[in-house]
Amino acid sequence: AAQDEKLSKLSKEKDEAVLSVGTLADEKARLESDVTELQLYAANQYDEGFSFAIEQVKLLFPDLDAERLGEADAMNQIVDGKLVPYVPPQ
């Protein structure tokens, strides 16, 4: 009888663990989705902010060469006095 109780208890614990794994997997998937959405939101906010800044520069300095100003891009960096595509550090 004690053996049966122990077996029953272990079986119940196993079932709870399996259920917990499923719940954790669902939570992990939800959190990964949230991270992806937040990354997209942050990238969009960054891009919009950059565009807004460029529009302000155009307003404040209307005589600037619009074509040259069009070379500005949120994904560029300045290297040796030139605009080049940004390359993240490795």
C-alpha positions as CSV (number, residue, x, y, z in Angstrom):
1,A,0.0,0.0,0.0
2,A,2.8,2.4,0.9
3,Q,4.5,1.5,-2.5
4,D,1.2,2.3,-4.3
5,E,0.9,5.6,-2.5
6,K,4.5,6.5,-3.4
7,L,3.9,5.5,-7.0
8,S,0.7,7.5,-7.2
9,K,2.4,10.5,-5.7
10,L,5.3,10.3,-8.2
11,S,2.9,9.9,-11.1
12,K,1.0,13.0,-9.9
13,E,4.2,15.0,-9.6
14,K,5.2,13.8,-13.1
15,D,1.9,15.0,-14.6
16,E,2.2,18.3,-12.8
17,A,5.8,18.7,-14.2
18,V,4.6,17.9,-17.7
19,L,1.8,20.5,-17.4
20,S,4.3,23.0,-16.1
21,V,6.7,22.4,-19.0
22,G,3.8,23.1,-21.4
23,T,2.8,26.2,-19.6
24,L,6.4,27.5,-19.5
25,A,6.8,26.8,-23.3
26,D,3.7,28.8,-23.9
27,E,5.0,31.7,-21.7
28,K,8.4,31.5,-23.5
29,A,6.7,31.8,-26.9
30,R,4.6,34.7,-25.7
31,L,7.6,36.5,-24.3
32,E,9.6,36.0,-27.5
33,S,6.7,37.5,-29.4
34,D,6.6,40.5,-27.1
35,V,10.4,41.0,-27.5
36,T,10.0,40.9,-31.3
37,E,7.1,43.5,-31.2
38,L,9.1,45.7,-28.9
39,Q,12.2,45.6,-31.1
40,L,10.1,46.6,-34.1
41,Y,8.5,49.4,-32.2
42,A,11.8,50.7,-31.0
43,A,13.3,50.6,-34.5
44,N,10.2,52.4,-35.9
45,Q,10.5,55.1,-33.2
46,Y,14.2,55.5,-33.9
47,D,13.5,55.9,-37.6
48,E,10.6,58.3,-37.1
49,G,12.7,60.4,-34.7
50,F,15.5,60.6,-37.2
51,S,13.1,61.7,-40.0
52,F,11.6,64.3,-37.7
53,A,15.1,65.7,-37.0
54,I,15.9,65.9,-40.7
55,E,12.6,67.8,-41.3
56,Q,13.6,70.3,-38.6
57,V,17.0,70.8,-40.2
58,K,15.3,71.5,-43.5
59,L,13.0,74.0,-41.9
60,L,15.8,75.7,-40.0
61,F,18.2,75.8,-42.9
62,P,16.1,76.1,-46.1
63,D,19.1,76.9,-48.2
64,L,20.8,73.5,-47.6
65,D,21.3,71.3,-50.6
66,A,18.2,69.0,-50.4
67,E,19.9,66.2,-52.4
68,R,22.9,66.3,-50.2
69,L,20.7,66.3,-47.1
70,G,18.9,63.3,-48.6
71,E,22.1,61.3,-48.1
72,A,21.5,61.4,-44.4
73,D,20.2,58.1,-43.1
74,A,19.6,56.7,-39.6
75,M,21.6,53.6,-40.5
76,N,24.7,55.6,-41.5
77,Q,27.7,56.5,-39.4
78,I,30.5,59.0,-40.0
79,V,33.9,57.4,-40.7
80,D,36.9,59.6,-41.7
81,G,34.5,62.5,-42.4
82,K,32.3,60.5,-44.7
83,L,28.8,58.9,-44.3
84,V,29.1,55.1,-44.6
85,P,26.6,52.3,-43.7
86,Y,26.6,51.5,-40.0
87,V,28.3,48.2,-39.2
88,P,27.6,46.9,-35.7
89,P,30.7,45.9,-33.6
90,Q,31.4,42.2,-33.5
